[in-house]
Amino acid sequence: MAIEIREVNTKKDLKKFIWFGINLYKNCEFAAPPLLMDDLLNLTKGSNPALDFCETAYFLAYKDGEIVGRIAGIINPRANETWNQKYARFGWVDFIEDEQVTKALFDAVENWAKVKGMTSIHGPLGFTDFDHEGLLIEGYDKLGTLATIYNYPYYPTQLEKNGYVKDIDWNEYLITVPEVFPEKYFRIADIVKQKFNLTSKRFKTRKEVVNNYAQKIFDLLNICYKDLYGFTKLDDKQIHFYIKLYFSFFRLDTVSIVVDEKDDVVALGIAMPSFTKALQKAKGRLFPLGWFYMLRALKKNNLIDLYLMAVHPDYQNKGVNSIMFADLMPNAAKNGYKFAESNPELETNTRMSSQWGSFEYVNHKKRRVYIKQI
């Protein structure tokens, strides 16, 4: 039976597009399936401000009347202008182990990109650097995270058969949380605070964080991440979107915000208890019980995910990261966390990876963005 490719044009089909990615991994003990409502928000124009300027096309592959694959095509003109490229992106890509299905999906998205005047296509990537990126190429027997793509081992092989090659890799580390935090970090943190007149903030409510520092956090991220692969500066609408999406659900004791004498954020570390097991139980739905699993994960967990870490360029290599570790690691141990997931770190970002040298850690996962000239 020939493979039929259909473009997604309705909300009903968009839900099918999302559910295929969830259901393909419903029996996988390592994947962290997304919530339907989160992907709907991210993939719908009018909800996600990135779609105000990005061009998109979503495709479904059918075989014998059943959905057997999906892929999203994305053109981010701001990224192309920033990096002086004519690149399309592919993302939200999933498929059964069938070479015909994979070829049909990538033919569809490549032809779409060619018509739009693009010269290359790379991925998996999202609309921005805050979406999932990078195909898993090592660590298939390791637990995935809310912030990352999990895929079956046959994915890289299928992409390479279709002419895709490495563009860049990310590494992921599993760090053992020390039961007793090294005293030297507290001493270094105090010295750095005094030397540069820095303060580590303490908060009583999430509202205090959001109202006073959320915008400043993203301003810092725009500065710190500007030279990282594929990054484009977030505008105010995107920042407010991400604040609403991510800043309503976190623990105050897993956030470290360091400010200068002007109360500007110069460093931050944001971590969250792992939601992977909760997402597996939720099976794509927040209701009726998904919210309960998510809330329980906030309170009872032995794994913490490190989502964002950034230090202003003016304060890098000056020991400021010791302040964040002195905030986060003792709290992690006190709350019963045994391990911390670094989440993806670019292979070229050696400043980030070198900071784990003071802890027991292992590089247990690797992911890759592929590229093809079209």
C-alpha positions in Angstrom: 0.0 0.0 0.0 1.4 3.4 -1.0 2.0 6.0 1.7 -0.4 9.0 1.6 0.7 12.4 2.9 -1.9 14.8 4.1 -1.4 18.3 5.3 -3.0 19.3 8.6 -5.6 22.0 8.0 -8.1 21.6 10.8 -8.0 21.6 14.6 -9.3 18.0 14.5 -6.4 16.9 12.3 -4.0 18.9 14.6 -5.2 16.8 17.5 -4.6 13.7 15.5 -1.1 15.0 14.8 -0.4 15.4 18.5 -2.0 12.2 19.6 0.1 10.2 17.2 3.3 11.4 18.9 1.8 10.6 22.3 0.4 7.2 21.5 3.5 5.9 19.7 5.3 6.0 23.1 2.4 5.0 25.4 4.1 1.7 26.3 7.7 3.1 26.5 9.1 3.2 30.0 11.6 6.0 29.1 9.6 8.6 27.2 8.0 11.7 28.7 4.9 12.2 26.6 3.6 15.8 26.4 0.2 17.0 27.4 -2.2 17.5 24.6 -3.1 20.9 25.8 0.6 22.0 25.8 1.2 21.0 22.3 -2.1 22.5 21.1 -1.1 25.8 22.6 2.4 25.6 21.0 1.2 24.6 17.6 -1.8 26.8 17.2 -1.6 30.3 15.5 -3.1 32.9 17.8 -1.9 31.0 20.9 1.9 30.9 20.3 3.3 34.3 19.3 6.2 32.6 17.4 3.5 31.7 14.8 3.0 35.4 14.2 6.2 35.4 12.1 7.1 31.8 11.5 5.7 29.9 8.5 4.6 26.3 9.2 3.2 23.2 7.6 2.2 20.0 9.5 2.0 16.7 7.6 0.6 13.3 8.5 1.5 10.0 6.8 -1.2 7.4 6.3 -0.8 3.7 5.4 -3.8 1.4 5.1 -6.0 4.2 6.5 -3.9 4.5 9.7 -1.6 7.4 10.7 1.9 6.1 10.7 4.0 9.3 10.9 4.0 13.0 11.4 6.4 16.0 10.7 6.2 19.8 11.1 8.0 22.1 8.7 9.0 25.5 10.1 10.6 28.6 8.6 11.8 31.1 11.2 12.7 34.3 9.2 14.2 35.9 12.3 16.6 33.0 12.8 17.5 33.1 9.1 18.3 36.8 9.3 20.3 36.4 12.5 22.4 33.5 11.1 22.4 34.7 7.5 20.8 31.4 6.2 17.9 30.2 4.1 17.1 27.3 6.4 13.8 25.5 7.1 13.4 23.4 10.2 11.7 20.1 10.9 10.2 19.2 14.2 7.5 17.2 15.9 8.8 14.3 13.8 7.7 10.7 14.7 7.2 7.6 12.5 6.9 3.9 12.7 9.9 1.8 11.6 9.2 1.9 7.9 11.6 3.4 5.3 8.8 4.3 2.9 7.0 6.2 5.6 10.1 8.1 6.6 11.0 9.0 3.0 7.5 10.2 2.3 7.4 12.4 5.3 10.8 14.0 4.6 10.0 14.4 0.9 6.9 16.3 1.8 8.6 18.7 4.2 11.7 19.1 1.9 9.4 19.9 -1.1 7.5 22.5 1.0 10.8 24.1 2.0 12.1 24.2 -1.6 8.9 26.0 -2.8 9.5 28.6 0.0 13.0 29.2 -1.4 15.0 27.5 1.4 18.4 25.9 0.6 18.7 23.6 3.6 16.6 21.9 6.3 17.7 21.0 9.8 16.2 19.6 12.9 14.6 18.4 14.9 14.0 21.9 16.1 11.1 24.0 17.2 10.1 27.6 16.7 12.5 28.9 19.3 15.4 27.6 21.5 12.8 27.0 24.2 11.1 24.2 22.2 12.3 20.6 22.1 15.4 20.1 19.9 17.8 17.4 19.0 17.2 13.7 18.1 18.3 11.3 20.8 21.3 9.3 19.5 22.6 7.7 22.7 20.9 6.8 26.0 17.7 5.1 24.8 17.6 3.2 28.1 17.6 6.4 30.1 14.6 8.3 31.4 13.6 11.2 29.2 12.6 14.6 30.5 9.8 17.0 30.0 12.2 19.4 28.2 13.6 16.9 25.7 12.7 14.6 22.8 12.7 10.9 23.3 12.8 8.7 20.2 13.3 5.1 19.3 16.8 3.9 18.2 15.7 3.5 14.6 15.1 7.2 14.1 18.8 8.3 13.4 19.3 5.4 11.0 16.2 6.4 9.0 17.3 10.1 8.8 20.7 9.2 7.7 19.3 6.9 4.9 17.5 10.0 3.7 20.7 12.0 3.4 20.8 13.8 6.7 24.1 14.4 8.4 25.2 15.8 11.8 25.0 19.5 12.3 25.6 19.7 16.0 25.3 17.6 19.2 24.1 18.1 22.8 25.3 16.2 25.8 23.2 15.4 28.9 24.6 14.6 32.3 23.3 12.8 35.3 24.7 14.4 38.4 24.7 12.8 41.8 23.4 15.2 44.4 25.9 15.2 47.3 24.3 14.3 50.7 26.6 16.9 52.3 27.3 19.9 50.1 31.0 20.8 50.0 31.8 23.6 52.4 34.1 25.2 49.9 31.1 26.2 47.8 29.6 28.2 50.6 32.9 29.9 51.3 33.4 30.8 47.6 29.8 31.9 47.3 30.1 34.3 50.2 33.4 35.7 48.9 31.9 36.3 45.4 28.8 37.9 46.8 30.9 40.4 48.8 33.4 41.1 46.0 30.8 41.9 43.4 28.0 43.2 45.7 25.6 40.4 44.7 22.6 39.1 46.5 20.9 35.7 46.3 17.2 36.3 46.4 14.8 34.5 48.7 11.1 34.3 47.8 7.9 33.6 49.7 5.5 33.3 46.7 5.6 32.4 43.0 3.8 35.7 42.4 6.8 37.6 43.8 9.1 35.8 41.3 6.8 36.4 38.3 6.0 40.0 39.0 9.5 41.2 40.0 11.9 39.0 38.0 10.4 37.0 35.2 11.0 39.7 32.6 14.5 40.3 33.9 15.2 36.5 33.7 14.3 36.4 30.0 16.3 39.6 29.3 19.3 37.8 30.8 18.6 34.7 28.7 18.4 36.8 25.5 21.9 38.1 26.3 23.5 34.8 27.5 22.0 32.6 24.8 22.5 34.9 21.8 25.5 33.0 20.4 24.1 29.5 20.9 23.1 27.3 18.0 19.8 28.4 16.4 18.9 31.0 19.0 17.0 34.1 18.1 16.1 36.9 20.5 12.7 36.6 22.1 10.3 39.6 21.7 8.0 40.8 24.5 5.0 38.8 23.3 7.1 35.6 23.3 8.5 36.4 26.7 5.0 36.9 28.2 3.9 33.6 26.5 6.7 31.7 28.1 6.2 33.4 31.5 2.6 32.2 31.4 3.5 28.8 30.2 6.4 28.0 32.6 6.2 30.3 35.6 3.0 29.1 37.2 4.2 25.7 38.2 7.5 25.5 40.2 8.9 25.1 43.6 10.5 28.1 45.2 13.3 26.1 46.7 14.4 24.9 43.2 15.0 28.4 41.9 18.2 30.5 42.4 18.2 34.2 41.3 21.3 36.3 41.8 21.0 40.1 41.5 23.4 43.0 41.5 23.1 46.3 43.4 20.6 47.6 40.9 18.4 44.5 41.4 19.1 43.3 37.8 19.4 39.5 37.4 23.0 38.5 36.7 22.7 34.8 37.2 19.9 32.2 37.5 19.4 28.6 38.0 15.9 27.1 37.5 15.2 23.5 38.4 12.1 21.4 38.8 11.3 17.9 40.1 11.1 15.4 37.3 7.7 15.1 35.7 8.5 12.2 33.5 6.7 9.5 35.6 3.8 11.9 36.1 3.5 12.5 32.3 3.6 8.7 31.6 0.6 8.2 34.0 -1.2 11.3 32.6 -1.1 9.8 29.1 -1.4 13.2 27.4 -4.3 14.5 29.5 -4.3 16.9 32.4 -7.8 15.7 33.4 -9.1 13.9 35.2 -6.0 12.7 37.0 -3.0 14.2 35.2 -3.0 17.3 37.4 -2.8 15.0 40.5 0.2 13.1 39.2 1.9 16.4 38.3 1.3 17.9 41.8 2.5 14.7 43.5 5.7 14.8 41.4 6.3 18.3 42.9 6.2 16.9 46.4 7.6 13.4 46.2 10.6 12.8 43.9 14.2 11.6 43.9 15.1 13.2 40.6 15.4 16.9 39.8 15.7 18.4 36.3 18.0 21.5 35.7 16.1 23.5 33.1 17.9 26.9 32.9 21.3 28.1 34.0 22.8 31.4 32.9 25.4 33.9 34.1 25.7 37.3 32.5 28.9 37.6 30.4 30.3 40.3 32.7 30.3 37.8 35.6 31.3 34.6 33.9 34.4 32.8 35.1 34.2 34.7 38.4 32.7 32.0 40.6 29.1 33.2 40.4 27.9 29.7 39.6 29.0 28.7 43.1 26.2 31.0 44.5 23.6 29.1 42.5 25.0 25.7 43.5 25.0 26.8 47.2 21.3 27.7 46.8 20.1 24.7 44.8 22.2 21.6 45.9 21.6 21.7 49.7 17.9 22.2 49.1 17.9 19.3 46.7 19.6 17.0 49.2 17.2 18.1 52.0 14.2 17.4 49.9 15.3 13.9 49.0 16.6 14.3 45.5 19.3 11.8 44.7 20.1 12.8 41.1 19.9 15.9 38.9 19.4 15.8 35.1 21.4 18.5 33.4 19.2 18.5 30.3 20.9 19.3 26.9 24.1 21.2 26.8 25.7 22.1 23.5 29.0 20.1 22.8 30.6 23.5 22.1 29.5 25.0 25.4 32.5 23.8 27.5 32.0 26.5 30.1 28.7 24.8 31.1 29.9 21.2 31.0 33.1 22.0 33.0 31.1 23.1 36.1 30.1 19.5 36.8 33.7 18.5 37.5 33.2 19.1 41.3 30.4 16.5 41.4 30.0 12.9 40.7 28.4 12.7 37.2 28.1 10.7 34.0 27.5 11.8 30.4 24.5 9.4 29.8 22.7 10.8 26.8 23.5 12.6 23.6 21.3 14.2 21.0 21.8 15.6 17.5 20.4 18.1 15.1 20.7 16.8 11.5 21.0 18.9 8.3 20.5 18.3 4.6 21.0 20.5 1.5 17.8 20.6 -0.6 
